[in-house]
Structure formats: C-alpha cells, structure tokens
C-alpha cells in the first residue's frame, strides 16, 4: 500500500506540474513502450534528445554493444518541457509496473529518493562492491545516492549548477571582469546597460531556469553551510538570508531581457554567444551547447566563473541511472550499468556531452579547458545540491517554481518567502 500511495502521488505530481530539469529533446511524450521483458533487449529512458546529449548517449550505447553484442539497446528518450514530459511518462510506466530497463534521474533527495520511497528501485551495493566503485567515486557524491545504507544509482556525469557564463569580447571591450560579488555584478551591469547591452540573459519558458538563478543567488548570499541547512530542513526558510537573496534576485531582473518567459535556456545562452547579452547564469550543460551546437572555443568563444559569492562551492547536478525493482529481467540492466559507470564508458560519454566524469580516476587531459577547471573545483570544493535539480522532494520544488512564476511577475519578496516557507512545512525536507 505504501508503494502505490507514493507512486500515485508522484505520478500525478509529475504529470500535472511543469517542473523541468536540465536537458532538451525532440521526441514527443508518446504512449508507454511495450514491457521490457526480454533479456536480449534493453530500454534506456531519458530526456536526452538534444544534439550534444544524443551524440553522447549514442556513443555510450555503441560501447555497450561492443561489450555485450547480443543485447539490443532501445532508446526511449522523451522530449519536451526540458524533462518534465519524460518524467510524466516515466511515472505512468512505473505506476503500471512497466518500467524501462533503466532511466535517467538526478542525484539527491529529489526524484531519485521518491522512487526509492515508492519501493520502485533496487539497491546496487553488490554491484558497487563487484566493480570496485566505492573507491572510484568520492564519498560526498555516494552520499547523495545512498539512503538508509543502501546505494541506488550509478552516476554517469557531473555538472555544475553555479556557473556564470559571459562573452569575453564584450567584457574586454568595456574593461570588465567576471563579477565575484553581487556588488560587482550590479556595477558591471550598469556599465553594460549604459551601452545598450543586456547585462544578464534569462530564460524561464521551462519554469525552472529562474529558480536556478535564484538558487545560485541564495547560495552566494547565505554561504554553503546555511544553504545546505535550508535544503535539509535544519534552518527555517523564513531566515533573513532568504529574504535578502530574494531582494537581490528581484534587483537582478531589472538587468535582464524582457522576453525571458518565452525563451528556453539554450536561447538565453545564444544571446550571450552572439553578443546581444553579456552574461547568463546556467548549469554547465550550457558548455555542451556552446561547444557542440555553436562550435565555440572555451576561453575565447565564451568565458565562465562561479556565480557571485559562490567561489569554493560546487553545486552538483549529476545524471544517474539505477535498477528498477520490478524488472522481470535484470541482467541486461546490470551489464549496462557496468559500462555506464566504467572509466572507459564515461571517457566516451562526457566529452561529447560537455560534462565530465565524476570518477576520481578521470583524466583531465581528455577534457577541454572549462571541464578541467570544473573538475578541479569538484575534487576540492564543498558540494551542495541545486533546487529543482534533484536536491529536494518534487512537491517542494514545484511549489517553489509556482511561487517563482508569481515573483517574476509582481516582485513581491515577502509573498514569495512566505510561500516557500509554507511549502517547506507542507513538504518536509528532512
């Protein structure tokens, strides 16, 4: 009974909400595929249908076919809503006891934990022991995949959520440097606006992009300790730092493009690339878009820095895959996870996607200048999660996104903070 009650609630939430995680695609949300009952085929479910992610997934699948030629891989990617359509279809399939062989989810106490709570995921401790993965991944990352001593997913990539991207040509022309503080951001923004350049490109068509920006402002305002305490329910969302960061966020909106509600995240990145805007705050899936889609060179075609106030902190967004507990045949999935979690598999996948391998033995020489810098931060800086990217339960994230839609319309800070605090009470974070 527990499984079904949780499953129905989560399925309803996903189907009804516009919660969107990073990614993009081209295939529509079709009816659930036939049951994955054959040990000779494997359905891989994701929202990876964009240029960079599609190439990366195809290369990973090709490596799997080399190692396991008797198993046919079926790409069950679903597009639309930057992942929200995929999650709605997945929820329907899981509720019908028709899981794919494995599926994409983000590390953290968000949707991954919801599937664990619903008894829809099988633990992978024996696989980790067999493959020697406990020493190949940092404990700080494994903690985000472990619940009650059991580990439930294998990470395939690592992405950073607190990145400020900027146009180096514009910054050089006006003698600007990437802002490390909010005071410097507003000083730079005033200069850019005086030259009729949009200081900060923003998108919010997916109803998650503005939340990501606010999350990074919150992190830069209160610091990683209080930020983590907020996300784990140890600190009240009525705390002064939440109000202060929201005021800063609203002030930043005055320096953004007016059409942000109509833009997808890639379009905001494109404004920076073409010089219509100078900066954009986005996770480093933007790196894949800049390099693979736009063919830009890191350092000259685009620049990057931690978002203001967040240096020394790495905001984790990691795509992970697990073992659905109701599969009739688990062998093909376990074999796929072995390749997905291997050094070879991740060395093939990540450079194409614009991400980097979370394995400790990943070779920085395999990656470009941006990814090498991100790898350095990942290995030495404090890791935190990102609201809307797997950090907390979906109900809270949806409530925040809904409150955000109102905030960017009416700029009522106290109303927003009250709504977030209320959401934390109705959807506990611990």
Residue pairs with C-beta under 8 A, 6 or more apart in sequence:
2 118
2 119
3 118
3 119
3 120
6 114
6 117
6 118
7 91
7 94
7 95
7 118
7 120
8 95
10 91
10 111
10 114
10 115
10 118
10 394
11 88
11 91
11 92
11 94
11 95
12 91
13 19
13 91
13 394
13 395
13 398
14 84
14 87
14 88
14 90
14 91
14 394
15 88
15 91
15 92
17 84
17 394
17 398
17 401
18 81
18 84
18 206
18 207
18 401
19 84
19 87
19 207
19 208
19 388
19 394
19 397
19 398
19 401
20 81
20 82
20 83
20 84
20 206
20 207
20 208
20 388
21 47
21 82
21 83
21 84
21 87
21 106
21 208
21 388
21 389
21 390
22 82
22 83
22 159
22 208
22 265
22 283
22 285
22 317
22 389
23 46
23 47
23 48
23 50
23 53
23 82
23 83
23 285
24 47
24 49
24 50
24 53
24 79
24 82
24 264
24 266
25 47
25 48
25 49
25 50
25 77
25 78
25 79
25 80
25 86
26 49
26 50
26 79
27 49
27 77
27 78
27 79
28 78
28 79
28 80
28 85
29 78
29 79
29 80
29 85
29 86
29 88
29 89
30 78
30 89
32 89
32 92
32 93
32 96
32 98
33 43
33 74
33 76
33 93
33 98
33 100
35 98
35 328
36 42
36 43
36 98
36 99
36 100
36 101
36 327
36 328
36 329
37 328
37 329
38 329
39 71
39 329
39 331
39 332
40 70
40 71
40 72
40 332
41 71
41 72
41 73
41 74
41 101
41 332
42 71
42 72
42 73
42 74
42 101
42 102
42 332
42 333
42 336
43 74
43 76
43 100
43 101
43 102
44 57
44 61
44 73
44 74
44 75
44 76
44 77
44 100
44 101
44 102
44 103
44 336
45 76
45 77
45 78
45 86
45 90
45 93
45 100
45 101
45 102
45 103
45 104
46 53
46 57
46 76
46 77
46 78
46 86
46 103
46 104
47 77
47 78
47 79
47 82
47 83
47 85
47 86
47 87
47 104
48 54
48 56
48 57
48 77
48 104
49 77
49 78
49 79
50 288
50 289
50 293
51 292
51 293
52 288
52 289
52 291
52 292
52 293
52 352
52 353
52 354
53 288
53 353
54 77
55 292
55 352
55 353
56 349
56 350
56 352
56 353
57 75
57 77
57 349
58 75
59 348
59 349
59 352
60 156
60 339
60 340
60 345
60 348
60 349
61 73
61 75
63 339
63 344
63 345
63 348
64 71
64 73
64 335
64 336
64 339
64 340
64 345
65 71
65 73
67 335
67 339
68 332
68 335
68 336
68 339
71 332
71 335
71 336
73 336
76 100
77 86
78 85
78 86
78 89
78 90
79 85
79 86
80 86
81 206
82 206
82 208
82 264
82 265
84 206
86 104
87 111
90 100
90 103
93 99
93 100
94 115
94 118
94 120
94 324
94 326
97 326
99 120
99 324
99 326
99 327
100 324
101 324
101 327
101 332
101 333
101 336
102 321
102 322
102 323
102 324
102 333
102 336
102 337
103 321
103 322
103 324
104 319
104 320
104 321
105 111
105 112
105 115
105 153
105 319
105 320
105 321
105 322
105 390
106 112
106 317
106 318
106 319
106 320
106 389
106 390
107 141
107 144
107 145
107 153
107 155
107 316
107 317
107 318
107 320
107 385
107 390
108 144
108 316
108 385
108 389
108 390
108 391
108 392
109 144
109 385
109 390
109 391
109 392
109 393
109 429
110 389
110 390
110 391
110 392
110 393
110 394
110 397
111 390
111 394
112 121
112 145
112 152
112 153
112 320
112 322
112 390
113 147
113 393
114 393
114 394
115 121
115 152
115 322
116 147
116 152
119 325
120 324
120 325
120 326
121 152
121 153
121 322
121 323
121 324
121 325
122 152
122 322
122 323
122 324
122 325
122 330
123 150
123 151
123 152
124 151
124 152
124 153
124 154
124 322
124 323
124 337
125 150
125 151
127 133
127 154
127 334
127 337
127 338
128 134
128 151
131 338
131 341
131 342
133 154
133 341
134 142
135 360
136 341
136 343
136 359
136 360
136 361
137 155
137 358
137 359
137 360
138 358
138 360
138 379
140 383
141 155
141 158
141 316
141 318
141 358
141 383
142 151
144 316
144 318
144 383
144 385
144 390
145 151
145 152
145 153
145 155
145 320
146 152
152 322
152 323
153 320
153 321
153 322
154 320
154 321
154 322
154 337
154 340
154 341
155 318
155 319
155 320
155 341
155 358
156 318
156 319
156 320
156 321
156 340
156 341
156 345
156 346
156 349
156 350
157 318
157 319
157 346
157 349
157 350
157 353
157 355
157 356
157 357
157 358
158 316
158 317
158 318
158 355
158 356
158 357
158 358
158 374
158 375
158 378
159 283
159 284
159 285
159 316
159 317
159 318
159 319
159 355
160 283
160 284
160 314
160 315
160 316
160 317
160 374
160 377
160 378
161 212
161 215
161 216
161 283
161 284
161 315
161 316
161 317
161 386
161 389
162 216
162 219
162 220
162 306
162 307
162 310
162 313
162 314
162 315
162 386
163 281
163 282
163 283
163 284
163 286
163 304
163 305
163 306
163 307
164 178
164 179
164 279
164 280
164 281
164 304
164 305
164 306
164 307
164 308
165 269
165 272
165 279
165 280
165 281
165 282
165 286
165 290
165 302
165 303
165 304
166 178
166 272
166 278
166 279
166 280
166 302
166 303
166 304
166 305
167 272
167 273
167 275
167 277
167 278
167 279
167 302
167 303
168 299
168 300
168 301
168 302
168 303
169 275
170 176
170 192
170 197
170 275
170 278
171 177
171 178
171 278
171 303
174 191
174 192
174 195
176 188
176 191
176 192
176 278
177 184
178 303
178 304
178 305
179 185
179 187
179 188
179 305
179 308
180 305
180 306
180 308
180 309
180 311
181 308
181 309
182 217
182 220
182 221
182 248
182 308
182 309
184 308
185 252
185 308
186 251
186 255
188 199
188 278
188 279
189 199
189 200
189 252
189 255
192 198
192 199
192 255
192 278
193 199
193 255
197 275
197 276
197 277
197 278
198 255
198 256
198 257
198 271
198 276
198 277
198 278
199 255
199 256
199 277
199 278
199 279
200 252
200 255
200 256
200 277
200 278
200 279
200 280
200 281
201 256
201 257
201 268
201 269
201 271
201 272
201 276
201 277
201 279
201 280
202 209
202 210
202 213
202 253
202 256
202 257
202 260
202 263
202 268
202 280
203 209
203 260
203 263
203 264
203 265
203 266
203 267
203 268
204 210
204 260
204 261
204 263
204 404
204 405
204 408
205 261
205 262
205 263
205 264
206 264
206 265
207 401
207 404
207 405
208 388
208 401
209 260
209 265
209 268
209 282
210 260
210 404
210 408
211 387
211 388
211 397
211 400
211 401
211 404
212 281
212 282
212 283
212 386
212 387
212 388
212 389
213 249
213 252
213 281
214 245
214 246
214 249
214 387
214 404
215 315
215 386
215 387
215 388
216 281
216 307
216 310
216 315
217 245
217 246
217 248
217 249
217 252
217 307
217 308
218 227
218 230
218 241
218 242
218 245
218 246
218 387
219 227
219 307
219 309
219 310
219 313
219 315
219 384
220 245
220 307
220 308
220 309
220 310
221 241
221 244
221 245
221 248
221 309
222 230
222 239
222 241
222 242
222 245
223 309
224 312
224 313
224 382
224 384
226 235
226 239
226 241
227 384
228 384
228 385
229 235
230 237
230 239
230 242
230 429
231 384
231 385
231 387
231 391
231 392
231 429
232 429
232 430
233 424
233 428
233 429
233 430
234 430
236 421
236 424
237 417
237 420
237 421
237 423
237 424
238 417
238 418
238 421
242 417
242 420
242 421
243 413
243 414
243 417
246 407
246 413
246 416
246 417
247 413
249 407
250 407
250 411
250 413
253 408
253 411
257 263
257 268
257 271
257 277
260 268
260 408
261 408
265 282
265 286
266 286
266 289
266 293
268 277
268 280
268 282
269 280
269 282
269 286
269 289
269 290
270 294
271 277
271 280
272 278
272 279
272 280
272 302
273 290
273 294
273 296
273 301
273 302
280 286
281 307
283 315
283 317
283 386
283 389
284 304
284 354
284 355
284 370
284 374
285 317
285 353
285 354
285 355
286 354
287 298
287 354
287 355
287 370
287 371
288 353
288 354
288 355
289 354
290 296
290 298
290 301
290 302
290 354
291 297
291 298
291 354
291 368
292 352
292 354
294 301
296 302
298 304
298 368
298 369
298 370
299 369
299 370
304 370
304 373
306 312
306 313
306 377
312 381
312 382
313 381
313 382
313 383
313 384
314 374
314 377
314 378
314 381
314 382
314 383
314 384
315 384
315 385
315 386
316 383
316 384
316 385
316 386
317 386
317 389
317 390
318 358
318 390
319 355
321 336
321 337
321 340
322 337
323 330
323 333
323 334
323 337
324 333
327 333
339 345
340 346
340 349
343 357
343 359
343 361
343 362
346 357
346 358
346 359
346 362
347 357
347 362
347 363
347 366
349 355
349 357
350 356
350 357
350 362
350 367
350 371
351 366
351 367
351 368
351 371
354 371
355 371
356 362
356 367
356 371
356 374
356 375
356 378
358 378
360 379
362 375
364 371
364 372
364 375
364 376
367 375
385 391
385 392
387 397
387 400
388 397
388 400
388 401
391 397
392 429
393 427
393 429
395 423
395 426
395 427
396 423
396 424
396 427
396 429
399 419
399 420
399 422
399 423
399 426
399 427
400 420
400 423
402 419
403 415
403 416
403 419
403 420
403 423
404 416
406 412
406 415
406 416
406 419
407 413
407 415
407 416
